């Protein structure tokens, strides 16, 4: 029983660690932007919040993608 609990906890640790590694960078593309925009999320940010920022008209103040003013049309892609 104890070994089963240990295995379960270890499995959760591995899954959590792997998920964090996947969120270390976010990649986005836009037809009006040359190349792939790679962003390292700051504390409290994630790929979804960054994508929302890039696709919301009138947002300003962040320096994602070289401080691009392009808003709308961004899609998240797998970082390669």
N, C-alpha and C positions, 0 to 999 in steps of 0.2 A: 504494500500500500504506500509506504513512504517513498519507495523508488519510483512509483507511478507519479506521485506528486512532484518529485524532483524532476522527472522527465517533462512533465507538463510545464513547470516553471521555466526550465531550461529552453523548451521550445518557444515559449512566449518571449523570452529574452532574445533569442535568435531572430524571430520574426520582427520584433520591435527594432532591433539594431539594423536589420536589413532595410526596413521601411525608412529609417532616419537617413541611411546612406543614399537611398533613392531620392530623397528630398534635398540633398546637398546642393543641387543645381536645378534650375528650371530653364527650359529652352522654349523659345517662341519664334514664330515666323509670321510675316505679314507681306503681302504682295508689294507693298510700297516701301519695304525695308530691305536693304541689301544684306543677304546672309541670314544667319541665325543669331538671335539675341539670347545670350546666356546670362542668367541672373543668379547670384548667390543670395538666397533669402536672408534677411536680417532677423533678429529675434522678433517673434510675433508675426512673422510673415510666412506665407506658403505659396506654392505655385498658383493656387486658385485665387488668392487675394491679389497677387501681382497681375494675373491675367485680367481680372476684373478692373483693376486700375488702368491697364493699357486699353481696355475696350470701353471705358467710360469717358464720354465727351466732357471736356472742361477740366479734367484732372491735371494738376501741375504740382511741381515741387520735388518729385522723385527723379532720380537720374538713371532709371532703367534704360537699357538699350542705348547708351550714350546720350541720354537726355532727349531722346526723340520726341517730337511733338505729335507723332502719328497716333491717333486714337481710333479704335474700331478696326475690325478685320483681323485681329490677332488670334492665333491658334497655338495651343501648346503642342509641342512635338517631343519625341523622345530625344534626350541628350545622347549624342554618340561620342 
